[in-house]
């Protein structure tokens, strides 16, 4: 039997329409863009790309100052960005760790570096929420749990190959090929907190297998239902047949995503924790 293929893990002025969307969010909606999204892909891309951002670290003395690590997208009240946990550098959760940042909406042709901090993590499901400084941005709408179905047409958005060709949102189209389950990864000692142990006892969890091509740099980007404009999942892994480089030269076209249900749970945990004055969920 052949060995299993390796799995590779790894804007501020809103205008009238944007302000109206944020007002709707304040009224209790769990995301905005999907409510008025057009079924045509060009319309969807034009609307959604303002909410898909490069995620990385920032250093005033670095060269470059912004170091790209993955993709992310705006959720919640417009101040949160969702991405993968594996996008974070070591010690990013610590106050003394690297300064997280996103590249926000362009102003005069230049992307704005907006500092961020980690406010919620789910290590075992590879999810993280960042709190971004500055004015709220337009969040993407999150589909309800169970909205993903095999055969749905989807678009995945992000920044493949990072900033090699400039930080412009790239969209790939495909379908949900399968709803499958994966085993939780073996935790490290750093991950063995009470919440992690509880989730280990839950066993496997469902992921979305996509018939769509993603590349290194797409990690953390949204998987969007083309018909509704709502987020169905978070790009997580790309199946590769050999080395990391083969993901570029010979992509398999098989991508995995974390279901939106788990992202919804993390956002709810954060909101509940904040209302109770507790520590961020991990």
C-alpha positions as semicolon CSV with decimal commas, in nm:
position;residue;x (nm);y (nm);z (nm)
1;X;0,000;0,000;0,000
2;X;0,140;0,337;-0,099
3;X;0,206;0,588;0,180
4;X;-0,066;0,849;0,219
5;X;-0,009;1,174;0,035
6;X;0,119;1,450;0,262
7;X;-0,127;1,720;0,357
8;X;0,006;2,074;0,339
9;X;-0,145;2,293;0,603
10;X;-0,046;2,586;0,553
11;X;-1,128;4,829;0,404
12;X;-1,180;5,211;0,646
13;X;-1,413;5,426;0,432
14;X;-1,729;5,224;0,387
15;X;-1,958;5,457;0,200
16;X;-2,335;5,465;0,239
17;X;-2,384;5,097;0,157
18;X;-2,115;4,986;0,400
19;X;-2,258;5,194;0,684
20;X;-2,601;5,047;0,618
21;X;-2,456;4,698;0,639
22;X;-2,286;4,772;0,967
23;X;-2,612;4,912;1,104
24;X;-2,774;4,582;1,011
25;X;-2,501;4,397;1,198
26;X;-2,564;4,607;1,507
27;X;-2,926;4,498;1,483
28;X;-2,815;4,141;1,541
29;X;-2,736;3,983;1,205
30;X;-2,447;3,736;1,195
31;X;-2,291;3,862;0,874
32;X;-2,394;4,085;0,593
33;X;-2,273;4,024;0,246
34;X;-2,482;3,720;0,163
35;X;-2,814;3,897;0,211
36;X;-2,777;4,096;-0,111
37;X;-2,520;3,890;-0,298
38;X;-2,579;3,834;-0,666
39;X;-2,569;3,480;-0,797
40;X;-2,319;3,575;-1,067
41;X;-1,956;3,517;-0,980
42;X;-1,822;3,858;-1,097
43;X;-2,072;4,035;-0,873
44;X;-1,984;3,814;-0,581
45;X;-1,611;3,875;-0,625
46;X;-1,658;4,253;-0,651
47;X;-1,849;4,254;-0,321
48;X;-1,654;3,998;-0,121
49;X;-1,297;4,093;-0,204
50;X;-1,315;4,406;0,014
51;X;-1,349;4,175;0,313
52;X;-1,066;3,931;0,230
53;X;-0,731;4,046;0,370
54;X;-0,366;3,943;0,389
55;X;-0,268;3,836;0,742
56;X;0,085;3,855;0,877
57;X;0,320;4,023;1,119
58;X;0,442;4,383;1,135
59;X;0,773;4,532;1,242
60;X;0,858;4,901;1,201
61;X;1,223;4,807;1,149
62;X;1,166;4,496;0,939
63;X;1,233;4,456;0,570
64;X;0,966;4,417;0,458
65;X;0,772;4,572;0,744
66;X;0,473;4,349;0,674
67;X;0,552;3,979;0,651
68;X;0,271;3,779;0,491
69;X;0,162;3,454;0,656
70;X;-0,182;3,371;0,515
71;X;-0,529;3,488;0,419
72;X;-0,817;3,599;0,640
73;X;-1,162;3,757;0,618
74;X;-1,372;4,002;0,818
75;X;-1,648;3,859;1,041
76;X;-1,872;3,961;1,328
77;X;-1,906;4,333;1,394
78;X;-1,640;4,424;1,136
79;X;-1,351;4,439;1,382
80;X;-1,268;4,067;1,374
81;X;-1,070;3,873;1,116
82;X;-1,089;3,493;1,096
83;X;-0,798;3,281;0,977
84;X;-0,620;2,952;1,051
85;X;-0,433;2,892;1,374
86;X;-0,135;2,759;1,179
87;X;-0,103;3,103;1,012
88;X;0,015;3,244;1,346
89;X;0,388;3,259;1,418
90;X;0,527;3,107;1,735
91;X;0,432;3,297;2,053
92;X;0,177;3,512;1,868
93;X;-0,070;3,459;2,155
94;X;0,170;3,607;2,408
95;X;0,175;3,983;2,475
96;X;0,549;3,984;2,404
97;X;0,506;3,787;2,080
98;X;0,522;3,915;1,723
99;X;0,286;4,201;1,633
100;X;0,004;4,058;1,424
101;X;-0,137;4,275;1,144
102;X;-0,359;4,273;0,837
103;X;-0,339;4,476;0,521
104;X;-0,662;4,675;0,522
105;X;-0,845;4,862;0,245
106;X;-0,631;5,066;0,013
107;X;-0,606;5,443;0,056
108;X;-0,470;5,636;-0,240
109;X;-0,345;5,311;-0,393
110;X;-0,158;5,200;-0,080
111;X;-0,269;4,915;0,143
112;X;-0,300;5,017;0,508
113;X;-0,127;4,810;0,773
114;X;-0,372;4,760;1,059
115;X;-0,239;4,608;1,377
116;X;-0,420;4,314;1,529
117;X;-0,412;4,087;1,831
118;X;-0,523;3,732;1,895
119;X;-0,851;3,722;2,089
120;X;-0,973;3,364;2,039
121;X;-0,819;3,038;1,922
122;X;-0,927;2,683;1,849
123;X;-0,599;2,501;1,800
124;X;-0,744;2,159;1,730
125;X;-0,981;2,290;1,461
126;X;-0,710;2,527;1,333
127;X;-0,910;2,849;1,375
128;X;-0,823;3,189;1,521
129;X;-0,991;3,530;1,556
130;X;-0,793;3,854;1,541
131;X;-0,915;4,187;1,680
132;X;-0,813;4,457;1,430
133;X;-0,746;4,820;1,522
134;X;-0,924;5,104;1,346
135;X;-1,267;5,159;1,192
136;X;-1,495;4,858;1,136
137;X;-1,479;4,684;0,800
138;X;-1,755;4,507;0,609
139;X;-1,793;4,147;0,734
140;X;-1,885;3,850;0,523
141;X;-2,209;3,667;0,599
142;X;-2,176;3,329;0,767
143;X;-2,404;3,050;0,648
144;X;-2,601;2,851;0,899
145;X;-2,459;2,523;1,028
146;X;-2,538;2,243;0,785
147;X;-2,570;2,470;0,480
148;X;-2,283;2,297;0,302
149;X;-2,400;2,023;0,067
150;X;-2,216;1,806;-0,181
151;X;-2,230;1,954;-0,531
152;X;-2,270;2,318;-0,426
153;X;-2,077;2,564;-0,643
154;X;-1,825;2,752;-0,434
155;X;-1,559;3,021;-0,469
156;X;-1,251;3,026;-0,251
157;X;-1,070;3,356;-0,213
158;X;-0,733;3,457;-0,079
159;X;-0,373;3,535;-0,158
160;X;-0,197;3,234;-0,315
161;X;0,180;3,266;-0,320
162;X;0,150;3,559;-0,080
163;X;0,268;3,893;-0,211
164;X;0,493;3,755;-0,483
165;X;0,263;3,902;-0,746
166;X;0,122;4,177;-0,526
167;X;-0,154;4,155;-0,270
168;X;-0,455;4,121;-0,499
169;X;-0,739;3,888;-0,407
170;X;-0,744;3,575;-0,622
171;X;-1,060;3,365;-0,667
172;X;-1,081;2,998;-0,758
173;X;-1,405;2,823;-0,842
174;X;-1,511;2,465;-0,770
175;X;-1,766;2,252;-0,591
176;X;-1,801;2,079;-0,257
177;X;-1,692;1,730;-0,353
178;X;-1,752;1,559;-0,020
179;X;-1,840;1,608;0,344
180;X;-1,588;1,391;0,521
181;X;-1,431;1,353;0,865
182;X;-1,076;1,385;0,986
183;X;-0,897;1,269;1,296
184;X;-0,787;1,536;1,537
185;X;-0,409;1,592;1,522
186;X;-0,194;1,473;1,808
187;X;-0,166;1,772;2,043
188;X;0,162;1,906;2,169
189;X;0,219;1,967;2,537
190;X;0,141;2,335;2,479
191;X;-0,201;2,240;2,344
192;X;-0,305;2,015;2,632
193;X;-0,527;2,255;2,822
194;X;-0,868;2,145;2,963
195;X;-1,058;2,268;2,657
196;X;-0,823;2,078;2,422
197;X;-0,864;1,758;2,625
198;X;-1,242;1,793;2,612
199;X;-1,231;1,828;2,234
200;X;-1,004;1,526;2,202
201;X;-1,280;1,325;2,367
202;X;-1,526;1,445;2,101
203;X;-1,339;1,243;1,838
204;X;-1,329;1,323;1,468
205;X;-1,497;1,627;1,316
206;X;-1,640;1,701;0,973
207;X;-1,450;1,895;0,707
208;X;-1,536;2,005;0,354
209;X;-1,344;1,840;0,071
210;X;-1,339;2,075;-0,227
211;X;-1,286;2,008;-0,595
212;X;-1,098;2,338;-0,626
213;X;-0,736;2,439;-0,655
214;X;-0,575;2,628;-0,369
215;X;-0,210;2,710;-0,306
216;X;0,016;2,801;-0,014
217;X;-0,109;3,142;0,100
218;X;-0,477;3,054;0,059
219;X;-0,488;2,920;0,416
220;X;-0,746;3,109;0,622
221;X;-0,944;3,243;0,325
222;X;-1,322;3,201;0,293
223;X;-1,510;2,934;0,102
224;X;-1,821;3,109;-0,031
225;X;-2,149;2,969;-0,166
226;X;-2,174;3,133;-0,509
227;X;-2,554;3,132;-0,503
228;X;-2,603;3,295;-0,164
229;X;-2,274;3,478;-0,110
230;X;-2,242;3,327;0,237
231;X;-1,930;3,172;0,390
232;X;-1,947;2,794;0,414
233;X;-1,599;2,730;0,549
234;X;-1,238;2,836;0,600
235;X;-0,965;2,710;0,365
236;X;-0,737;2,492;0,570
237;X;-0,522;2,242;0,380
238;X;-0,414;2,148;0,030
239;X;-0,346;1,785;-0,060
240;X;-0,004;1,751;-0,223
241;X;0,154;1,447;-0,384
242;X;0,515;1,522;-0,299
243;X;0,710;1,825;-0,185
244;X;0,570;2,164;-0,093
245;X;0,687;2,291;-0,432
246;X;0,465;2,037;-0,609
247;X;0,164;2,224;-0,473
248;X;0,261;2,493;-0,723
249;X;0,387;2,290;-1,017
250;X;0,144;1,997;-0,999
251;X;-0,159;2,090;-0,787
252;X;-0,394;1,805;-0,704
253;X;-0,707;2,023;-0,715
254;X;-0,811;1,881;-0,376
255;X;-0,854;2,130;-0,095
256;X;-0,996;2,097;0,256
257;X;-1,188;2,354;0,457
258;X;-1,311;2,389;0,817
259;X;-1,694;2,412;0,824
260;X;-1,845;2,749;0,915
261;X;-2,021;2,586;1,213
262;X;-1,692;2,570;1,402
263;X;-1,613;2,934;1,323
264;X;-1,960;3,032;1,448
265;X;-1,892;2,846;1,770
266;X;-1,561;3,028;1,822
267;X;-1,726;3,368;1,765
268;X;-2,008;3,277;2,006
269;X;-1,753;3,164;2,267
270;X;-1,569;3,497;2,235
271;X;-1,889;3,701;2,266
272;X;-2,003;3,501;2,568
273;X;-1,663;3,532;2,729
274;X;-1,659;3,906;2,680
275;X;-2,007;3,946;2,827
276;X;-1,896;3,745;3,132
277;X;-1,565;3,928;3,161
278;X;-1,362;3,610;3,123
279;X;-1,049;3,514;2,935
280;X;-1,053;3,464;2,555
281;X;-1,148;3,112;2,442
282;X;-0,859;2,886;2,347
